[in-house]
Amino acid sequence: MTSFNEMDEILRDFIVETTELLESLDEDLVALEKSPTDADLLNKVFRAFHTIKGSSSFLGFEKMTELTHKLEDLLNSLRRFELELTPSIMDAILMSVDKLKAMLEAIKQNQSIDDIDIEQEIHKLLKAQNKPSQIDTIQKDSEEKLIEEPSQPQESKELQEQVQESVIESENDIIKLQIEEIQEEPVPAKKTNLTDEELNAEIQKLLEQRIKEDKERRKAKQQNNKTQETKDTQTSKQSERIDTQTLTQSKVEEVESQKIMSNKEPQDKSKQDLDKQTIRVDVKKLDDLMDLAGELVLAKNRLVRLANIVSEQNENDDIADSLSNISSQITLVTTDLQMAIMKTRMVEIGKVFNKFPRVVRDICRDLNKEVNLVIEGAETELDKSIVEEINEPFVHLIRNAIDHGIESPSERIQKGKNKIGTLKLSASQEGNHIVISVEDDGRGMDKEKIKQKAIENGIITEQEASLMSENDIFNLVFLPGFSTANQVSSISGRGVGMDVVKTNIEKLNGIITIKSQPNIGTKIIIKIPLTLAIIQSLLVKVAGSLFAIPLANVIETVRIALSDIEHVQNKDVLRLRGSIVPLVYLGDILRISQGKKTLNKDEIYVVIVSSAEKQLGLVVDALVNQEEVVIKPLGNYLGKVKSIAGATIMGDGSVALILDVVSIVKQASKLSVNIASHTADQKEFLQNALVISNKANLEEFMFIKENFAEYNILFSDNIASLYSHPSSIVFLDLSMPNAIDLINDIRELPATKKSYIVGLSEDLQSDKSRFEDTSLNALIGLNQKSNIENIKKLLNKKINPAKKGV
């Protein structure tokens, strides 16, 4: 008897196979519409519907079987030249394909398909065949068939119900590494009359036979190439007989199938690869492998670090040399293993591209335009998780290209262009990135119109518009709600599409750029990494903390003198080989304290990064190393922190945060930081010292100049001088009546919030008690000149000047 697990596996295979067939049908049907006399293509489409019909009938999905049966009838009419393929007939076929997809999705979600209405689709299919008499009796025939159809044996029903109840509580995502098609041809059925007992026995017999054949098919895939090809051929023939018999017994009707186009149909291209052994692998298993590879990379990094330490401490030592060799070998093996696992996750980008002929066809029908879609580089491979994410952005790009870019046939003729527009999708690999472009030969983007719309919507001012570069103008279309369309349509014009495109691409650490010329066309280029799990990074230090910058976003690193910094519109910039690059402190972006090393050096380190075509110079304290890192998510609490894309574990076990360059470039455009003045002000702050006293004779304070000669000593009778001359040390005469208030005022000033305040006292014992609860840092007795050396030592050690207490 049939076990539940076997039936469950059969149903899962049905879902995977039918999904693949429906995806290929979109592309094949659009191609068939362009070449309606292509016999091979017509037969391929027929076989796809026939396969779905046979499998759905076997599993008891009656509505799916009925709809595919009507599609077969229509295709047969086309094969016999009884009908001519017209756009309206193709609309009916594509509409039915969409309904089949809806039914398959319901099956995936463990829902019944009995509530899905297919009458409208069947009506259109019958109308396309000029069978009005059948249209009026669809419902009646359907009801009569339900009454007349013999019931299934109880055991078969229970198995079917068990399978339908348990299928895919959470849909398993499956990668089929290579697809093998089983070609099936309908065989003329014979009319037969069976009793209920004979019919039940026949159905049970077919059920057992189908399960047996499916086992043989799966077993055959594990054999050698020669056995594989033989088994597949045999299985294909057996499967064809089973489907035909199942159809004969369950429908009890005559099916005609004639090979009119040719006596023998050539094999599909997919059959040329039958000699390759293939298996289907659950993606979760590949994800687990990728995670383990990531952990292996971390362990490898630790081993490399340890080997380097041992080698440095034990030169010319055999054990150290052996450890270093082993470390190098493990590094090579780890890299090879990582690449092998990544390749198993790779799928051709054609998986996405092949859906677009149907999209282009439908949009053109709605807009009365003619567009020829050209696809290049469909064989380019990309990580499966990324392929799944790029579908929606590209649908938006295609819609915009056809709606806004490509002109109507009449307008194109007036411009001297071919009335049929061209939309080109291309993909290629560049290093560790995939470059995908969407290019049209339409009217191009109107820069003035874009600027005017942005000004009308209050996005930019006229003055800002006059200063914008071409790239800046084009990038305005990515802003939320921005649209140049005069009216909203079902295709586009709501100002949502391009914003969605950029958001989704940036989630993939991708870069998007636009190139356009009036009346020539527009090209949108997207660059995304091959994988998001393991990346090469540049390690830098800021304020003592370690950060990783994705190497894909790093253009170069430079060390420059402070004198090389120039100023444009109150912002610091670096002139680098003729280009102007804005500069910001990475510490300011991350809101962490500045590294003293950077501020006190005459030279600074700058990492030039890019997002889209925008470049930015990040000033850091130190460049550490280039290293391969494994990206770890930050979790729910830290997952939305700006400027941070994730974290990684270093070779010594410490954690480094991975920077989100796209977010940093966005924030930097809003941040006005003057690096040179910031550095100069900081140096001036450290060198200044202010003496505050209201006494007319300042002779008694001259000892300060003598003992603190390395400082620029200033005198004042109030704290106003601190606004123009911020000072790291403030000497305050405590005999002033408002001395305590002055201390508090000094602490409240941003420039002197952390200054070192020294009280000048005429009575040390009394003032110690009086100023004990203030933020005074130290006392000097004017009579004894005591405590001067201690204060100088404290200043040299850079003790926190804001420390409370005397």
N, C-alpha and C positions, 0 to 999 in steps of 0.2 A: 504493500500500500504506500501511497504518497505521504511523506512526512511534511509537517508544517514548515520546517526550515527550507526544504526543497522548493515548496511553493513560494515562500517568501523571496528566495533567491531568484526564481523565475520572474517574479513581478519586478524586482529591482532591475534585472536585466532588461525587462520590457521598458521601464522608465528611461533608462540610459539610452537604449537603442532608439526609442521613439523620439527622444529629445534631439538626438543627432540627426535623425531623418527630417524632422520638422525644421531644424536650423538650415540644413542643406537645401530643403525645398524652397525657402525664400529666395536663395540665390539662383537655383535652377529655374524657377518659374519666371523670374525677371529675364533671365537669359533666353528662355523659351519664347517669351513674348517678342524678343528682338529677332529670334530665328525660329519661327513657327514650323519650318519644314525640316528642322534638325531631328531626324528619326531617332538617333541615339539618345538625345536629350529627352525627347518625348517618352521613350521607353524607360529611361531612368526615373523620370517623374512617376510614371505608371507603377513601376516596381516599388517605389517608396510607399505609395498609397496602398498597394496590395500587401506589402509587408505589415503595415500598421493595421490593416483590416484583419489579416489572419491572426496576428498576435492579440488584438483586442477581442476578437471573437473567441479565441481560446480561453481568455481570462474572464469572459462574460461582460465586457464593457459594450453593451448593445448599441448605445447611441453613437459611440465612436465607430463601431463597425458599420452602422447604417450610413453615417455620413461619408466614410471612406468608400463604401460601396457605390454611392451616388457619384462620387468623384471618379471612381473607376469607369463607370458608365460614360461619363462625359469625356474622359481621356480616350476611351475606346472609340467614341464617335470621331474624335480628332484623328486617331490613328487610322480610321477607315476613310478619312477625307469626307466624312458626312457633314462635318462642321468646319468652319474657318475660325481660327483663333483671333478673337477681337478683344479690344481693351475691356469691354463689358464682361465678356466671358472670363477673362483673367481676373477681373475684380471679384467675380463670383467664386473663383477658385481660391484666391488669396483670402477672401472673407471666410471661407470654410477652413483654411489652414489656421487662421487666427482662432477659430472656434475649437479646432483640435488642440491647439496650444492651451486654451482655457480649460478644456477637459483634462488634459495631462497635468496641468497645475493643480486641479482639484484632486486628482489621484495622488499626486505627490503629498498633498496636505491631508490625506486620509479623509477626503470628503466624497460624497456621492455625486456622480455626474448625471443622475436621473433628473435633477431639477434644472439642468442646463437645457435651454431651448435651442433646438437646431432646425426648427421649421422654416425660419427665414432663409437660412443657408440652403436647405434642400429646395425651397421654392425657387431661389435664384438659379440653382444648378439645373433644375428641370426646365425652367424658362429658357435657359441658355440652349437646351436641347430641343426647344420647341415642343414640349410635352405638356400642354395646358390641361389635358384631361387628367393627368396624374396629379397636378398641383392641387386640384380641388379635393382629392381623396387621400391626401397625405395622412391627415389625422385619423381618418376612418381606417385606412389600411394599417396604420400603426397600432390602433386599438385592437383590430381583429387579429393582428399577428401576435399580440400579447396573449390573446385568449386561446388562439389555436396552437401556439408553440408548445411542444411537450416540455414538461418540467424536467429540470436536471435531477440526477440521483441525489439523495439526501447527503451522501458522503461528500460528493463533489461540491454541493452548496455550502456545507460546513467549512470545507477547506477554503473556498473562495471568501466566505465571510471572515474567517480567521485572518486571512492575508490582508484583506481590505481594512480590518480594524487595526492591524499592527504596522502597516507600511509607514515607515519614516515618521516617527514621532518628531524627530528633528532631522531634516533632510540631509542625508550624507552626500557630500560633494565628491564626485569621482573623477579622476583623470583617466582617460583612456589614452595610453601612450601611443598606440597606433590603432586605427580603426579598420576592421575587416568587415566588408559588407557581404551579406549572403543574398545573392540574387535569386529572386523567385519569379516564376512565370505562372500565371493562372492556367489551369488545365480545364478543358470543357468538362463540366459536371454532368452527371447522369441523373435523370429523374428517378426518384425512388419513393416507395411507400413502406414505412416501417411501423411495427407496433410499438407501443410505449416501452415494453420490456426490451425489445431489440434495440431501440434507440438509446435507452439508458445504458445498456451493455456496451454499445458501440462508443458512446461518449466516454465511458470509463476506460475502455480499451485505448482510445486515442489519448486520453489524459496520461495513462501509464506510459504509452509509447513516446509521447512528447517529452516527458521527464527523462526517460532513458536516453533519448537523442541529445537532450541538452547536456546531460552528464558527459556523453561521448564528445560533444563539441568542446567542452571545457578541458577534458582530458587530452584531447588532440593538440591543444595549444602548447602543451608541455613537451611534445615530442620534437624530433629533429625536423629540419626544413622539408625534407622529402615527404615524411609521414604527415607533416602539417598540411601540405598542399593536397595530398590524397584525401585525408580525413575531411578537410573543409569542403572539397568537391562532393564527397559522398553525403556529408551532413546537409549541404545545400539542397541536394536532390531529395533527401528524405524529408527535410523540413518542408519542401514544396509540396510533397505528397500529403503530409500531415495537414498543412493549412487547407489544401484543397478538400480533403476528406472532412475536416472540421466544418468548413463552409457548407459542404454538401449536406451533412447530417443536421447541423443546427439551423440552417436556413431553409432546407428542403426546397431548393430552387435551382433552376438551370442557369449557369453562367457561361457566356460565350467568350472565348478569347482566341483571337486569330492573329497570327504574325503577318501583317499585311505589308508593313514597311520593308521588312527584309526577312529572308529565310532564316538567317542566323544573326543574332545581335552580337556585336563585338563586346568584349569584356570592358568593364569600367576601368578607369585608371587606378582606382583603389585596389583592383584585383591583381595589379602587377606586383604588389608588395606582399602577397599572401605567404611568401616563403619566409617572412620575418616573424619570429615568435613575439607575441605580445601578451601583456596582462593588464588588467585594470587594477589601479591602486587607490585606496582611500586616501584623500588628501591629508587627513589628520595624521596618518602614518608618516607622510612626507614632512608635515609640520614638526612632528616629534623628532624626526631625523635632523631637521634643520636646527631645532633647539639644541640637540645633543652636539651637533657640529659647532654651534656657538659656544657651548661650554668647553668643548675641546680647544677652541681658539683661545679662550681665556686661560685654560691650563697651559697651553703652549706658550702664551705670553709670559706667564709666571716662570716657566722653565727657562725660557730665553733670558729673562732678567737674572734668574739665579745663576745660570751658566756664565753670564757676563761678570757677575760679582765674584764668582769662584775664580774665573780666569784672571781678573785684575789682582786678586789677593794671592794667587798661586801661579806666578808665571813659570813657564817651562816645567809644569807639573803634568805627569802622564794622566792622572785622574781628571784634572781640569780640562786637558785637551780632549779626552774621551767624552766628557760631559758636553763639551762644546760641539763635538761632532754629532753626538746623539741629538742634541738640541736642533742642529741644522737639519738632520734627517727627519725629525718629527715635524719640523716646520714645513718641509716639502710635502710630506705625506698628508699633513693636516690641510694644506692648501689644495692638494689634489682631491682629497675627500670632500672638502667643502664645495669645490667646483662640480664634482660628480653629483652631489646631492642637489645643488642648485639646478643642474641640467635636468634632473628628473622632474623638477617643478616648472620647467620652462614649457610654454605652449606657444604655438605660432600666433602671431598677432592677426593672422587671417581669420582666426576664430571670431574676432570683433569685426574686421573689415568685411567679411562675407555677409554680414547682416545689413550692410549699408545700401547695396543695390535696391533692395526692397524699400528702404527709407527714401532714397532718391526718387524712385519710381512714384511712390505715393505723394510726395511733396510736389513733384512736377505735375501730376494729375490735378492737384488742388490749385496750383498757380498757373496752369496752362503754359508751362515752360518746357523746353526740351534741353535735357542735360545728359551728356555722356560721362559716365563715371569711369575713371581710369585708376586701377589699383596696382601699385608697385611695392615690392618688398613684403608681400603677405607671408612669406616664409620666415621672416625675422622673428626670433624667439624672445619671449619676455616672461618674467615670473608670473605665475597664474594669478596671484593675488592682485597684481597690478593690472593685468589684462581685464579682470572683472571690474576694476574701478574706472577704466578709461572709456567704457561704452557710452555712458551718459554725456560726458563732455564733448565727445565727437559727434553725437547726434545733434547737439546744440550748434556746433560749428558748421555742420552740413546744412542745417536749416537756415542759418544766417547767410551762408554762402549762396544758397539758391534764392532765398527771399530778397536779401539786400544787395548781394554782389552781382549775380548773373542777371542780365537784362532779359526782357521779353523777346521772343523771336523777331517781332517787328522792329523793336528798338535796335537789336543787334544788326539787322539788315541795313537800317539807316546809317549805322556807324561803319558799315563795310565789313562786319564780322560774319562768321558762319552763324546761321540762325540757331544751331545747336551749340549750347555752351559746353565747356569742359570743366569738370571738377576732378582734381587729381589727389588721390590719397597715397602717400608713400611713407615707407619706414626703412630705416637702416640702423646699423649698430656702429657707434663711435666709442671705442674703448669700453668703459663700464656703463655706458649710457645708450639709450635708444632715442633716435631723433625721428619724430613723426611730423609730417607736414600736411596741411590741407590747403590746396592752391586752386584758385578759380581764375578764369580769364574774363571776369566781369568788369564792372565800371570802376572798381577800386574804391578806396575810402576817401571821402571829402574832408580834408583837414579843417577847412573853414567852417563847414557845417557842424563838425564835431565840437569845435571851439565855441561856436555860437550857442549850441544846445547846452553846453556845460555852463556858459555864462548865464543863460536864461534860467537854468535850474539852480543857480547859486553855488555851483560846485567850485568855480574859479572866478576871479575878477578879470576885467579887461587887461589890467596891467600884468597880471600873472600869465594870461593867455599870450601876450606879446612876447614874453620871455621863454615860453615853452619850446622845447625841441620837438622834432617830428615824432620821436619815440614816446615822449611824454604825452603828446596829443593822442596818439593811437591808444596808449594805455588807459585813457579816460573811459574807453568803452567797457573796461572791466569793472568799473565802479557800480555798486548796487543801484538798481533802478535807472541806469543810464540807457537811453535808446534814442536813435535818430529817426525812428519810424514815425511817419505822420499819423498813422492809425494802427490800432492794435488788431492783430488777426490771430487765428488759431495756430498759425505757424510761428510767429515771432512778433516783437514790438512791445513787449511788456517790460523790457529792461532787466530781465532775470537771467537769461541764458548765459551771457558772457561772464557775469559775476559767478555763476555756478561753475563754469569752465575753469576760471582761474583758481577758485577755492579748491576744487577737486584736484587740480594738477599740483597745487602747492602742498596739499596733504600728502602727495606722493614724493615730496621733495623735488618736484619738477620745476622747470622754467619755461615760460611761454613768451614769445615775441611775435610782433606783427611787422610785415613788410608790405607796402602797398604803393601802387602807382596809378594815377588817374587813367581810366579807359584801357588799362593793361591787365589789372587784376590785383588780387590780394593773396598773400601767402602767410599762413599762421604756422609757426614752428614751435613744436613742443619737445622739450628734452627731459627725459625722466631716467632714473637709475634702473639698472637691470634687476636689482633686488633691494629690499629695504631691511634685510635682517643683519647683514654684516657689511661694514663700510670701512674705507680707508679714511683716516682723519689726521689732522694736524693738532698736536697737543700744545697748548699755550698756558701761561700762568698770569693771573690777574689778582693782585692783593693777596698773594699766597695760596690761592685756590687754582686747581687744575681744571681746564675746560678743553673739550674736543670740538674742533671745527671740521665739518665734513669736507674732505679734500675735493669733492666735486664742485664745491662753491669757492674754493681758494684759487685765485689767479696767480698770485706770487706773494713773497714776503720781502720786505725791504727794511734796511736800517738807515735812518735819516737823521741829520742834524736839525736842531730846533730852528736854525736859521733858514732851513729849506721850506719851512711852513709859510704859506701865503694866506692872504685874507680876502675873501670875496663875500660881500653882503653880510659882514659881521660873522662869517663862519670861516673856520680854518680849512684849507684845502692843500693838497699836494699836487704839484705839477709833475706828472710822470709820463715821460716820452710824448709830450704834446697834449696829453689828456689831463683834465682837471678832476681829481678824486677828492670828495669830501672826507674829512677826518673826524672821528669821534673816539672818545675813550670807551673801551669795552666796559670798564668799571662803572661808568655813568649809565650805560644802557642797562647793566645788570643791577644797578643801585647797590653796589658794594664799595667799600672805602678804597681810595686810590692807593696804588702801590707806591711807596716812598722812593723806590729805586727809579721808577719812571720819572718822577718829578725832579729828582736831584741830578739826573744824568743830562749831559749835553746832547746825547743821541737817544733816539727812541726806536722801538721795533713796531713796524706796521704790517698787518696782514691785509692784503687787498682781496676782498671777497666780492662776489657778484650775485645778483638776483635779477632774473630776466636780463636786460641790458644795462641795469644800474650797477655801478661799482661803488664800493665804500671801503675806506681805510680804517681798520680797527687797531687802535693803539693798545698794545699789551706790554706787560712787564718783561716777559721772557718767552722765547720760543724753545720748546722742550724737545719734541721728537715727532716723527711721523709713524703712526701705528694703526694696525687693523683692529677695529673695535666691534663689539657686539652690542647692538642697540637693545636696551631694556626699557620697557614702558615705565612711566613714573607712577602709575596708579591713579585712582580717582581724586585723591587729595591734591596732588601736584601736577596732574595731567594737563591742566589748563594754564600753567604758568607761562607767561609771555617770554619769548626768546629761548626757551628750553624745549628741545625736541625729544629728549630722553636721557638716559644715563648709561654708563658702562663701568665695568669693574676692571681696574688696571692690574698689571702684573704683580704689584706689591699688595694687592687686596684692597687698595683704596678705591673710592668711587669718584668718577669724573662726570660732569654734566656735559651733554652733547648740545651744542648751540643750534638754534633754529635761525639760519641766516636770513631767510625770507622775512621773518618777523623782525629781526634786528634792523634790516634795511628800511623797513616800514617805520619803525620807531625813530631811527636816526634822522629820517627826513623831517620829523617834527621837533627834533632836539637841536637847540642852538648852543653849541659849546665852542668856546674860543680856546683852543689848546695852548697856543703860544702865550696868550694873556693869562690863561689859567696857570700855566707853569711859572710865568714871570711873577704873577701875583703871589704864588705860593712861596717863591724864593724871597720875594720882598718881605712877606709876612714872617718868614723864619729869621730874617736878618734885622728886622726892626725891633727896637725897645723904646717904650714910652714912659717918661716920668711925669706923674700928675701931682701937682702941688699948687696951692694958692698963695704961697709965701713969696714975698717980693725978692728976698735974697735967696738965691739957689746955690750959694757956695757950698753949703753943707751936703749937697747932693753930687758934687763933682767926683766923689770917690767912685760913683757908679761908672763914670766914663773910664776911669783908670782900671777898674776891675773887670769891666765887661767891654773891653776895647774891640772885640770881634763883632759887636753889634752897632748898628746905626742908632745912636741915642738921640731921642727927641724930647723936648720939654713942653708941657702945656698945663693950664690951670683947669681944664675940663676934659671930658672924654670925646668931645666933638672931633678931635684930631684922629681918633680911631677910624672914622669913616673914610678919610682920605689916606691914612697911613696905618693899615691894620698891622698890629704888632704881636709877636709871639710871647713877649714879656711885657708886663705892665707893672711899674713901680709906683705904688700909691702911698701918698703921705697920709698916715692914719690920724694925724691931728686935725684934718679937715672935718668940719662938723657933720657932713653928710657922707662920710667914708663908707658906711655900710650900704647906703643906697647906691653909691658909685660902683661898689663891687657887684651888686645885683644887676645894675645897668650894663656893666661890661659883659657879664655872662649872657645877657639877653641879646647882645649884638651878634648877628651871624658870623661876622668877620673875626670876632674875638671870643667866641663861645668857648673855645678850648685853649685860650691864652693862659700863660703862667703868671698869676698875680702874686706879687711880692709886696708885703706891707712894710713901710718904713716907719719904725716905731721909736718914740722918745722914751717909752716906758714898757719894756718887754713883758714884765710880769702882768701888768694891768691889761695890756692889749691882748695877751694870749687868752685871758679869760673873756674879754669883751668880744673878740672875733672868732671864738671857738666854733660857733655854729654857722659861720659863713663859708663861702667857697674860696677863701683866701688859701693860697698854697704854701706860703712861707713868710717868715718875719726876719727883718734885719734891724738890729739895734743901732740907732744913729750914733749913740755915744761910744759904744764898744766896737762898732763895725763887725759884730759877731755874725756867724752863720754864713758869711759870704762864700767861703770855700765849699761848704756843704751844698749851697744853692747851685754853684757852678757844676759840681759833680752831678747833681740831680738833672740839671739841664742837659748835660752831655749824654746822660743815660736815657734822655727823652722820656722821663716819667710822665704819665698822663697828667697834663696841666689842669684838667678839670677835677682832679681828685679833691674831695671835700675834706676840710679840717686843716688846722695850722700845724 
